[in-house]
Amino acid sequence: MKKEFIKRLLSTILLIPLALYFILKGSYFFTFFLLVCFLISIYEWSRITKKNNFFPVGFIFLVLSFLAANILRVSNNDDYYTTFLVVIIICISTDIGGYIFGKLFKGPKLTKISPNKTYAGVIGSYLLSIINFFIFFKFSDLHNINNLTVEIIIFIILISTVSQIGDLVISYFKRKSNIKNTGNIIPGHGGLLDRIDGMIFAFPFAYCVTYFLK
């Protein structure tokens, strides 16, 4: 267990700065990064759906999801760029908060689809998402968000909820295929879809909300 945690920690320390470099760099760097992630995701999705007929649906969904992520990041619209960063912050915080609170407080299980998910983890996901959002934007230079309003808190909770639903959806298909991880490309974490399962659902949702409310 300790060895697995160390591998997970080292992978995180290495991958987060690398991902941030491509995200902040933008332009063709980000497009290349997104394309690589898309191709890996498609491969892993084909792996976990090879015993059923869900691959075409998932393929279309992944195309739309990555397209939404690309539009949010590459667009010159400041609201889109801010939304992209918000989704990243919330999804990462959702994963970490769920993991930490679930391990610390344990308690009732959320669902049989993902036995490690607990109600304490859900609460932790929401709390850490709100806290990290506040910390990040308090010290950032993105001036189109100045205060932690009720509307923003609702948006954070919605994105965190969608992220958690995405996690459960991928977990469902993994259980149907009787596999633990979508792949083994990331030591200590498993596959890429194991890490971005929440984001691929959160990006299209956030894009729709931002587009229709702007």
C-alpha positions as CSV (number, residue, x, y, z in Angstrom):
1,M,0.0,0.0,0.0
2,K,2.8,2.4,0.9
3,K,4.7,1.5,-2.2
4,E,1.6,2.2,-4.3
5,F,1.1,5.5,-2.6
6,I,4.7,6.6,-3.3
7,K,4.3,5.7,-7.0
8,R,1.1,7.6,-7.1
9,L,2.7,10.7,-5.5
10,L,5.7,10.7,-7.7
11,S,3.6,10.4,-10.9
12,T,1.5,13.3,-9.7
13,I,4.5,15.5,-9.0
14,L,5.9,14.7,-12.5
15,L,2.7,15.0,-14.5
16,I,1.0,18.1,-13.0
17,P,3.8,20.5,-14.0
18,L,4.0,18.8,-17.5
19,A,0.3,19.2,-18.0
20,L,0.3,22.8,-16.7
21,Y,3.1,23.7,-19.2
22,F,1.1,22.6,-22.2
23,I,-2.1,24.2,-20.8
24,L,-0.6,27.5,-20.0
25,K,1.5,27.5,-23.2
26,G,-1.6,27.2,-25.3
27,S,-1.5,27.4,-29.1
28,Y,-0.2,24.3,-31.0
29,F,1.4,23.0,-27.8
30,F,-1.9,22.6,-26.1
31,T,-3.5,21.2,-29.3
32,F,-0.8,18.6,-29.5
33,F,-1.2,17.7,-25.8
34,L,-5.0,17.4,-26.2
35,L,-4.6,15.2,-29.3
36,V,-2.3,12.8,-27.5
37,C,-4.7,12.6,-24.5
38,F,-7.6,12.0,-26.9
39,L,-5.9,9.2,-28.7
40,I,-4.9,7.5,-25.5
41,S,-8.5,7.9,-24.2
42,I,-9.9,6.3,-27.3
43,Y,-7.5,3.4,-27.0
44,E,-8.5,2.9,-23.3
45,W,-12.2,3.2,-24.1
46,S,-11.9,0.6,-26.8
47,R,-10.2,-1.7,-24.2
48,I,-13.0,-1.4,-21.6
49,T,-15.8,-1.7,-24.2
50,K,-14.5,-4.6,-26.3
51,K,-17.0,-6.9,-24.7
52,N,-20.0,-4.7,-25.5
53,N,-21.4,-2.3,-28.1
54,F,-20.8,1.0,-26.3
55,F,-17.6,2.0,-28.2
56,P,-19.3,4.1,-30.9
57,V,-21.3,6.1,-28.3
58,G,-18.2,6.7,-26.2
59,F,-16.2,7.6,-29.2
60,I,-18.6,10.3,-30.2
61,F,-18.8,11.6,-26.6
62,L,-15.0,11.8,-26.3
63,V,-14.8,13.7,-29.6
64,L,-17.4,16.3,-28.3
65,S,-15.7,16.4,-24.8
66,F,-12.2,17.1,-26.1
67,L,-13.6,19.6,-28.6
68,A,-15.3,21.4,-25.8
69,A,-12.1,21.5,-23.8
70,N,-10.2,22.8,-26.9
71,I,-12.7,25.6,-27.5
72,L,-12.7,26.7,-23.8
73,R,-8.9,26.9,-23.7
74,V,-8.0,28.2,-27.2
75,S,-10.8,30.7,-27.5
76,N,-9.9,34.4,-27.0
77,N,-13.1,34.7,-24.9
78,D,-11.9,35.4,-21.3
79,D,-15.0,33.7,-19.9
80,Y,-14.2,30.5,-21.7
81,Y,-10.6,30.5,-20.6
82,T,-11.6,31.2,-17.0
83,T,-14.2,28.3,-17.2
84,F,-11.5,26.0,-18.5
85,L,-9.2,26.8,-15.5
86,V,-12.2,26.4,-13.1
87,V,-13.0,23.0,-14.5
88,I,-9.4,21.8,-14.0
89,I,-9.3,23.2,-10.4
90,I,-12.6,21.7,-9.4
91,C,-12.1,18.2,-11.0
92,I,-8.6,17.8,-9.4
93,S,-10.0,19.1,-6.1
94,T,-12.9,16.7,-6.4
95,D,-10.6,13.7,-6.8
96,I,-8.3,14.7,-4.0
97,G,-11.0,15.7,-1.6
98,G,-13.0,12.5,-2.2
99,Y,-9.8,10.4,-1.7
100,I,-8.7,12.1,1.5
101,F,-12.1,12.4,3.2
102,G,-13.0,8.8,2.1
103,K,-9.8,7.5,3.7
104,L,-10.0,9.6,6.8
105,F,-13.7,9.3,7.7
106,K,-14.7,6.2,5.8
107,G,-18.4,5.7,6.7
108,P,-21.3,4.5,4.5
109,K,-20.5,3.5,0.9
110,L,-22.0,5.6,-1.9
111,T,-22.7,2.9,-4.4
112,K,-21.8,-0.7,-5.4
113,I,-20.6,0.6,-8.8
114,S,-17.5,2.0,-7.1
115,P,-17.0,0.4,-3.6
116,N,-14.3,2.9,-2.6
117,K,-16.7,5.9,-2.9
118,T,-18.2,7.1,0.3
119,Y,-20.6,9.9,1.4
120,A,-17.7,11.4,3.3
121,G,-15.8,11.5,0.1
122,V,-18.6,13.3,-1.7
123,I,-18.6,16.0,1.0
124,G,-14.8,16.2,0.9
125,S,-15.0,16.7,-2.9
126,Y,-17.3,19.7,-2.5
127,L,-15.4,21.3,0.3
128,L,-12.0,21.1,-1.3
129,S,-13.3,22.3,-4.6
130,I,-14.7,25.4,-3.0
131,I,-11.6,26.0,-0.9
132,N,-9.2,25.5,-3.7
133,F,-11.3,27.7,-6.1
134,F,-11.2,30.5,-3.5
135,I,-7.4,30.2,-2.9
136,F,-6.6,30.0,-6.6
137,F,-8.6,33.0,-7.7
138,K,-7.7,35.0,-4.7
139,F,-4.1,35.1,-5.9
140,S,-4.7,35.0,-9.6
141,D,-4.9,37.9,-12.1
142,L,-8.2,36.7,-13.6
143,H,-10.3,39.8,-12.8
144,N,-13.6,38.5,-14.2
145,I,-14.2,36.6,-11.0
146,N,-13.9,38.9,-7.9
147,N,-16.0,37.3,-5.2
148,L,-17.2,33.9,-4.2
149,T,-20.9,34.5,-4.9
150,V,-23.8,32.1,-4.4
151,E,-23.9,31.6,-8.2
152,I,-20.3,30.6,-8.3
153,I,-20.7,28.2,-5.4
154,I,-23.6,26.6,-7.2
155,F,-21.5,26.3,-10.3
156,I,-18.6,24.7,-8.4
157,I,-21.0,22.2,-6.8
158,L,-22.5,21.4,-10.2
159,I,-19.1,20.8,-11.9
160,S,-18.0,18.7,-8.9
161,T,-21.2,16.7,-9.1
162,V,-20.8,16.1,-12.9
163,S,-17.1,15.1,-12.3
164,Q,-18.1,12.6,-9.7
165,I,-20.8,11.2,-12.0
166,G,-18.2,10.8,-14.7
167,D,-16.0,8.9,-12.3
168,L,-18.9,6.5,-11.6
169,V,-19.8,6.0,-15.3
170,I,-16.2,4.9,-16.1
171,S,-16.2,2.8,-13.0
172,Y,-19.4,1.1,-14.2
173,F,-17.9,0.2,-17.5
174,K,-14.7,-1.1,-15.8
175,R,-16.8,-3.4,-13.6
176,K,-18.7,-4.6,-16.6
177,S,-15.4,-5.5,-18.3
178,N,-14.0,-6.9,-15.0
179,I,-10.9,-4.7,-15.0
180,K,-9.5,-2.6,-12.3
181,N,-8.0,0.3,-14.3
182,T,-8.6,1.6,-17.8
183,G,-4.8,1.2,-18.5
184,N,-1.4,1.3,-16.9
185,I,0.2,4.3,-18.6
186,I,0.4,6.3,-15.3
187,P,2.2,4.4,-12.5
188,G,0.2,4.3,-9.3
189,H,-2.9,5.8,-11.1
190,G,-3.7,3.3,-13.9
191,G,-4.9,4.7,-17.2
192,L,-5.5,8.2,-18.4
193,L,-9.2,7.8,-18.3
194,D,-8.9,6.8,-14.6
195,R,-7.6,10.3,-14.0
196,I,-9.7,12.4,-16.4
197,D,-13.0,10.5,-16.1
198,G,-14.5,13.5,-14.3
199,M,-13.1,16.1,-16.7
200,I,-14.4,14.5,-19.9
201,F,-17.9,14.9,-18.5
202,A,-17.3,18.3,-16.8
203,F,-15.9,20.1,-19.9
204,P,-18.9,19.7,-22.2
205,F,-21.2,20.5,-19.3
206,A,-19.2,23.7,-18.4
207,Y,-19.1,24.7,-22.1
208,C,-22.9,24.5,-22.4
209,V,-23.4,26.5,-19.2
210,T,-21.0,29.2,-20.2
211,Y,-22.3,29.4,-23.8
212,F,-25.9,29.7,-22.9
213,L,-25.4,32.1,-20.0
214,K,-22.9,34.5,-21.5
